[in-house]
Amino acid sequence: MSKVLLIDDDIELVGMFQEYLEQEGFEAKAVHDGERGAAEALTGQYAIAILDVMMPRMNGLETLRRIRAGSRLPILMLTARGDDTDRIVGLELGADDYVTKPCTPRELTARIRAILRRAQAAPLDTSASAPLTVGKLTMWPEQRRAAWDSVPLELTSTEFNLLEVLVRNAGKPVSKNQLSELGLGRPMARFDRNIDVHLSSLRRKLGSLDDGRSCLQTVYRLGYQLIKE
């Protein structure tokens, strides 16, 4: 059973989500402010946290910062419809994905399953237990670890998934839709900037090539490519 943490001050909405998730086989706990939510998330008891942006005492973005300072727990943000700024900032701070409110319990549960499926998935190539290496970058898919020039990389679950797809296709462009399907577990929606924000974060975390360029390049109209040295 996967344990879900719901962090949202809307008691009625959270109660509905909690009831639906439990009917779907999840164990769910709800807290209604950011400070308690961050403390609960950092206990290590949960498979995923659902985090609302607008909350009293400590808002969702600050709560996300606090969680990310000590945990790589998958986090799904709940954002107001049309509020692109909060959405992008949340992704930049390390959220794995977002759902816009209002949303149905069924939609939320489907998105949770997609994130958990990718976070708990076996390596894309189950026949290969050896590490994947491209230049100074090394990944151990079975252990969900990565390093640049022997220095460990702190990646969210979604960042790890996206990077693994790029490593396995090093030297070739990978479309945003492919990255969304394989990294987020869902098709890319129209005007969806998730992939761009996650890849921007990966650029900052990965080192540079010997000539100073980023190893992660945008290929016009085709997607993204990890340069194969």
Secondary structure as UniProt FT lines:
FT   STRAND          3..7
FT   HELIX           11..23
FT   TURN            24..25
FT   STRAND          27..31
FT   HELIX           34..41
FT   TURN            42..43
FT   STRAND          48..52
FT   HELIX           60..68
FT   TURN            69..70
FT   STRAND          75..80
FT   TURN            81..82
FT   HELIX           84..92
FT   TURN            93..94
FT   STRAND          97..101
FT   HELIX           105..119
FT   TURN            126..127
FT   STRAND          132..134
FT   TURN            135..136
FT   STRAND          137..140
FT   HELIX           141..143
FT   STRAND          145..148
FT   TURN            149..150
FT   STRAND          151..152
FT   HELIX           157..168
FT   TURN            169..171
FT   HELIX           176..179
FT   HELIX           180..184
FT   TURN            190..191
FT   HELIX           194..205
FT   TURN            210..211
FT   STRAND          216..219
FT   TURN            220..222
FT   STRAND          223..226
//
